[in-house]
């Protein structure tokens, strides 16, 4: 484990695991928990979760996590020459770098967590934001895109497919904002998507190796689990959670009203309250 300190981008400390998972501390309050925030995308990096981290009032540390090769964590020391060869299971290394970890994954990031059974028995809690338990969400997303076409997305995608430049992915993402955010959150959502460090190689890996075959490989029943989702999320279909396997007493399900795929943008108060409830559940169990 390597570590260094600095203040760039509001981060007070950066750590790398042996295989190059990057953890950057965003906040610290009194308390024993370490909250690990893993982004969705993939390819957009943990910068997409800054507003989430800043909205939270949970006790302990908040760390932004990037897998090797994701976002701006492109060539960290220790990473394999084939940087995606350990995805997504390399995420388990992050829990070894902190005490009392609670893992929070957004969208595909949360799916990576459920595809990593090595996390069992090593986390104090889970938060799974706007995720699905299997790949059944993907065809419904494709249907939504076909039904609600955005010409700006088609134009930007054509440019990216010709150039294959990471710089051109940003235009696709910004153009897709109406799919991801409600009208009330659209301006803030566009600003968020415009500043991300995009990484097409991570997108390509997940599309080829994960998105269409994903299914949860474990489901914890012995730790508190929070499952919040925007009530108006058009990206990840939530119907897959109807299976009895996931209806366990340890789960907190919250529909975030007035919010889309990044629910902390439109309704940070509700997301904050849900995380506070998770923290209380964890504190009520044995650390």
C-alpha positions as CSV (number, residue, x, y, z in Angstrom):
1,X,0.0,0.0,0.0
2,X,1.4,3.4,-1.0
3,X,0.2,6.7,0.3
4,X,0.8,10.4,-0.2
5,X,-0.9,13.6,0.9
6,X,-2.0,16.6,-1.0
7,X,-4.9,19.1,-1.4
8,X,-5.6,19.0,-5.1
9,X,-9.3,18.8,-5.9
10,X,-10.3,18.8,-2.2
11,X,-8.5,15.5,-1.6
12,X,-6.4,15.4,1.6
13,X,-4.8,12.0,1.0
14,X,-4.3,9.5,-1.8
15,X,-3.6,5.8,-1.4
16,X,-2.9,3.0,-4.0
17,X,-3.4,-0.7,-3.5
18,X,-0.8,-3.2,-4.7
19,X,-2.7,-3.6,-8.0
20,X,-3.3,0.2,-8.5
21,X,-6.8,0.8,-7.1
22,X,-6.7,4.5,-6.1
23,X,-8.4,5.8,-3.0
24,X,-8.6,9.6,-2.5
25,X,-10.0,11.0,0.8
26,X,-12.7,13.5,0.2
27,X,-14.0,14.1,3.8
28,X,-13.4,13.1,7.4
29,X,-15.6,13.4,10.4
30,X,-15.5,11.8,13.9
31,X,-16.4,8.2,13.7
32,X,-14.9,4.8,12.9
33,X,-16.3,4.0,9.5
34,X,-14.6,4.4,6.1
35,X,-17.0,5.0,3.3
36,X,-15.7,3.9,-0.1
37,X,-17.5,5.4,-3.1
38,X,-17.1,3.5,-6.4
39,X,-18.4,5.3,-9.6
40,X,-20.6,3.9,-12.3
41,X,-20.0,4.4,-16.0
42,X,-17.6,2.8,-16.3
43,X,-15.0,5.3,-17.6
44,X,-16.1,8.5,-15.9
45,X,-14.2,8.1,-12.6
46,X,-15.1,8.9,-9.0
47,X,-15.3,12.6,-9.8
48,X,-18.9,11.8,-10.7
49,X,-19.6,11.1,-7.1
50,X,-18.1,14.4,-5.6
51,X,-21.6,15.9,-5.1
52,X,-22.7,12.7,-3.4
53,X,-19.7,12.7,-1.1
54,X,-20.2,16.4,-0.3
55,X,-23.9,15.9,0.5
56,X,-23.3,13.1,3.1
57,X,-23.0,13.7,6.8
58,X,-22.2,10.1,7.8
59,X,-19.5,9.6,10.5
60,X,-16.0,8.7,9.6
61,X,-13.9,9.0,6.4
62,X,-15.2,9.3,2.8
63,X,-12.9,7.9,0.1
64,X,-13.3,8.2,-3.7
65,X,-12.3,4.9,-5.3
66,X,-11.1,4.3,-8.9
67,X,-10.1,0.9,-10.3
68,X,-6.9,0.7,-12.3
69,X,-7.6,1.9,-15.8
70,X,-10.8,3.8,-14.9
71,X,-11.4,7.5,-15.1
72,X,-8.2,9.4,-14.6
73,X,-6.5,6.5,-12.8
74,X,-4.9,5.3,-16.1
75,X,-1.5,3.8,-15.4
76,X,-1.0,3.5,-11.6
77,X,2.0,1.8,-10.2
78,X,1.4,-2.0,-9.7
79,X,-1.2,-2.3,-12.3
80,X,-1.0,-5.2,-14.7
81,X,0.1,-4.6,-18.3
82,X,-3.5,-5.6,-19.1
83,X,-5.0,-3.2,-16.7
84,X,-8.5,-4.8,-17.0
85,X,-7.3,-8.3,-16.3
86,X,-8.3,-8.1,-12.6
87,X,-11.7,-6.3,-13.1
88,X,-13.9,-6.1,-11.3
89,X,-12.6,-8.3,-8.5
90,X,-9.6,-6.0,-7.9
91,X,-12.1,-3.8,-6.1
92,X,-11.7,-6.1,-3.1
93,X,-8.3,-4.6,-2.5
94,X,-9.8,-1.3,-1.5
95,X,-11.3,-2.7,1.7
96,X,-7.9,-3.8,2.9
97,X,-6.7,-0.2,2.9
98,X,-9.1,1.1,5.5
99,X,-10.6,0.1,8.8
100,X,-14.4,-0.6,9.0
101,X,-15.1,-0.2,5.3
102,X,-18.6,0.5,4.0
103,X,-18.7,0.2,0.2
104,X,-21.1,2.4,-1.9
105,X,-21.4,1.7,-5.6
106,X,-23.3,3.7,-8.2
107,X,-24.8,2.1,-11.2
108,X,-22.3,-0.2,-12.9
109,X,-20.0,0.3,-9.9
110,X,-22.5,-1.2,-7.6
111,X,-22.9,-4.1,-10.0
112,X,-19.1,-4.6,-9.8
113,X,-19.5,-4.9,-6.0
114,X,-22.2,-7.6,-6.3
115,X,-20.0,-9.4,-8.9
116,X,-17.2,-9.7,-6.3
117,X,-18.0,-12.3,-3.7
118,X,-14.6,-11.7,-2.2
119,X,-16.2,-8.8,-0.4
120,X,-18.3,-11.1,1.8
121,X,-17.3,-10.8,5.4
122,X,-15.0,-7.8,4.8
123,X,-17.4,-4.9,4.7
124,X,-19.6,-3.4,7.4
125,X,-22.3,-2.4,5.0
126,X,-23.2,-1.8,1.4
127,X,-25.0,1.1,-0.4
128,X,-26.1,0.2,-3.9
129,X,-27.3,3.3,-5.8
130,X,-29.4,2.9,-8.9
131,X,-28.2,-0.6,-9.7
132,X,-29.7,-3.9,-10.9
133,X,-29.1,-7.4,-9.7
134,X,-28.4,-8.8,-13.2
135,X,-28.1,-7.7,-16.8
136,X,-31.9,-7.6,-17.4
137,X,-31.7,-3.9,-17.1
138,X,-29.7,-3.5,-20.3
139,X,-32.2,-4.4,-23.0
140,X,-34.7,-2.1,-21.3
141,X,-32.2,0.7,-21.4
142,X,-31.7,0.0,-25.2
143,X,-35.5,0.2,-25.6
144,X,-35.6,3.5,-23.8
145,X,-32.9,4.9,-26.0
146,X,-34.8,3.9,-29.1
147,X,-38.1,5.3,-27.8
148,X,-36.6,8.6,-26.5
149,X,-34.1,9.5,-29.2
150,X,-31.8,12.4,-28.7
151,X,-30.4,13.6,-32.1
152,X,-27.5,15.3,-30.2
153,X,-26.4,12.0,-28.8
154,X,-26.5,10.4,-32.3
155,X,-24.4,13.2,-33.7
156,X,-21.8,13.1,-30.9
157,X,-21.7,9.3,-31.0
158,X,-20.9,9.4,-34.8
159,X,-18.0,11.8,-34.1
160,X,-16.6,9.5,-31.3
161,X,-17.0,6.4,-33.4
162,X,-14.8,8.0,-36.1
163,X,-12.2,9.5,-33.8
164,X,-12.2,7.0,-30.9
165,X,-10.8,9.9,-28.8
166,X,-11.6,10.0,-25.1
167,X,-12.1,13.8,-25.5
168,X,-15.1,13.2,-27.7
169,X,-16.9,10.9,-25.2
170,X,-17.7,13.9,-23.1
171,X,-19.9,15.4,-25.8
172,X,-21.9,12.1,-26.0
173,X,-22.3,12.1,-22.2
174,X,-23.4,15.7,-22.0
175,X,-25.9,15.2,-24.8
176,X,-27.3,12.2,-22.9
177,X,-28.1,14.3,-19.9
178,X,-31.9,14.3,-20.5
179,X,-31.8,10.5,-20.0
180,X,-30.0,10.8,-16.7
181,X,-31.5,13.8,-15.0
182,X,-35.0,15.2,-14.5
183,X,-35.7,18.7,-15.9
184,X,-35.0,20.2,-12.5
185,X,-31.6,18.6,-12.4
186,X,-30.6,19.1,-16.0
187,X,-28.4,22.1,-15.7
188,X,-26.4,20.6,-12.8
189,X,-26.3,17.3,-14.6
190,X,-24.8,18.7,-17.7
191,X,-22.2,20.5,-15.6
192,X,-21.3,17.3,-13.9
193,X,-21.0,15.3,-17.1
194,X,-19.0,18.0,-18.8
195,X,-16.2,17.9,-16.3
196,X,-15.6,14.1,-16.1
197,X,-12.3,12.4,-17.1
198,X,-13.6,10.0,-19.7
199,X,-11.9,6.7,-20.5
200,X,-13.1,4.8,-23.6
201,X,-11.0,1.7,-22.8
202,X,-12.9,1.1,-19.6
203,X,-16.2,1.5,-21.5
204,X,-15.2,-1.0,-24.1
205,X,-14.0,-3.6,-21.5
206,X,-17.3,-3.4,-19.6
207,X,-19.4,-3.6,-22.8
208,X,-17.4,-6.7,-24.0
209,X,-17.0,-8.5,-20.8
210,X,-19.5,-7.5,-18.2
211,X,-22.6,-5.5,-19.1
212,X,-24.5,-8.2,-21.0
213,X,-23.6,-11.2,-18.7
214,X,-23.6,-9.6,-15.2
215,X,-25.5,-11.4,-12.4
216,X,-25.0,-10.8,-8.7
217,X,-22.6,-13.4,-7.3
218,X,-23.4,-12.8,-3.7
219,X,-26.1,-11.2,-1.6
220,X,-25.3,-10.3,2.0
221,X,-27.9,-10.9,4.7
222,X,-25.6,-10.3,7.7
223,X,-24.8,-6.6,7.2
224,X,-27.0,-3.6,6.6
225,X,-27.6,-2.9,2.9
226,X,-29.0,0.4,1.5
227,X,-30.6,0.3,-1.9
228,X,-31.7,3.8,-3.0
229,X,-32.7,4.7,-6.6
230,X,-34.1,7.8,-8.3
231,X,-37.9,7.4,-8.7
232,X,-37.4,8.7,-12.3
233,X,-34.3,6.8,-13.2
234,X,-34.6,5.8,-16.9
235,X,-31.2,4.2,-17.1
236,X,-31.3,1.2,-14.8
237,X,-34.5,-0.7,-14.5
238,X,-35.3,-1.6,-10.9
239,X,-37.7,-4.5,-11.6
240,X,-35.1,-7.2,-11.2
241,X,-35.2,-6.7,-7.4
242,X,-38.6,-8.5,-7.2
243,X,-36.9,-11.9,-6.7
244,X,-37.4,-13.2,-3.1
245,X,-33.7,-13.7,-2.7
246,X,-33.2,-9.9,-2.3
247,X,-36.1,-9.3,0.0
248,X,-34.1,-9.8,3.2
249,X,-34.7,-8.0,6.5
250,X,-31.3,-6.3,6.4
251,X,-32.2,-4.2,3.4
252,X,-33.2,-0.5,3.4
253,X,-35.0,0.3,0.1
254,X,-35.6,4.0,-0.7
255,X,-37.2,5.5,-3.8
256,X,-35.7,9.0,-4.1
257,X,-38.6,11.2,-5.3
258,X,-38.1,13.7,-8.0
259,X,-34.7,12.3,-9.0
260,X,-33.1,10.5,-11.9
261,X,-30.0,8.3,-12.3
262,X,-27.9,10.5,-10.1
263,X,-30.4,11.0,-7.3
264,X,-28.2,13.1,-5.1
265,X,-28.2,15.9,-7.7
266,X,-32.0,16.5,-7.6
267,X,-32.7,15.3,-4.1
268,X,-29.6,15.4,-1.9
269,X,-31.7,15.6,1.3
270,X,-33.3,12.3,0.7
271,X,-30.1,10.6,-0.2
272,X,-28.4,12.1,2.8
273,X,-31.2,10.8,5.1
274,X,-30.9,7.3,3.5
275,X,-27.2,7.2,4.2
276,X,-27.7,8.4,7.7
277,X,-30.2,5.6,8.2
278,X,-27.6,3.1,6.9
279,X,-25.0,4.5,9.3
280,X,-27.4,4.2,12.2
281,X,-28.1,0.5,11.3
282,X,-24.3,-0.2,11.1
283,X,-23.7,1.5,14.4
284,X,-26.5,-0.6,15.9
285,X,-24.7,-3.8,14.8
286,X,-21.4,-5.0,16.2
287,X,-18.5,-3.3,14.5
